[in-house]
Amino acid sequence: MGNLTEQIREAGVPRGDTVLVHSSFKSLGIRDPEEFLLAMLEVLGEYGTLLMPG
């Protein structure tokens, strides 16, 4: 997960921000959605917000 976390940070997602992800995991090349979610939550931290429509 460390590499994915760093990639998210390098993409410019700051700690404590609000992020809307409106894409399919498949189109992003993500094979493990849980790994992606955990990495996003780690980057955003306690006060960040992750929004993902179902």
N, C-alpha and C positions, 0 to 999 in steps of 0.2 A: 504493500500500500504506500510505502514511502515515496516511490517514484511518482505515482499518481498524485499524491499530495503536493509534491514539488511542482509537477506540471500545472496543477490548478493555481498554485501561488504565482508561478511564472506567467500565467495567462492574465494576471492582474487582479485576482479576486482577493480583496483585503479582509482581514479579520474583522468580525462584527458587521459585515455588510449584509444586504438583502440580495439574494440571487434567485432569479426565475430561470429554471431549466425547462425549456419547451422543445424537447427533441426526443426521439426514440434512442434507447441505449444502443440498438443495432446500428443506427446511422452514425453514432459517435464512435463505433468500434469497441464498445464496452461489452466484455463477455460476462463480467460479474457485477451486476447492479449493486449488490450489497457493498462490494469494495468501493465503488464509486460514491455511494451515499456516505459511507464512513469517512472517506477522504474529504468530501465536501464539508461534512460536519466538523472534521478536525480543523480544516482551514478556516471556516467561519467562526469557530469558537462558541463560547457560551452565549454570547449576545447576538450572534448572526442568525439570519433567517433563510431557510431554503424552501422555495416554493416550486412545486412540480404538479402540474395538472394530471389527473388520472385518466 
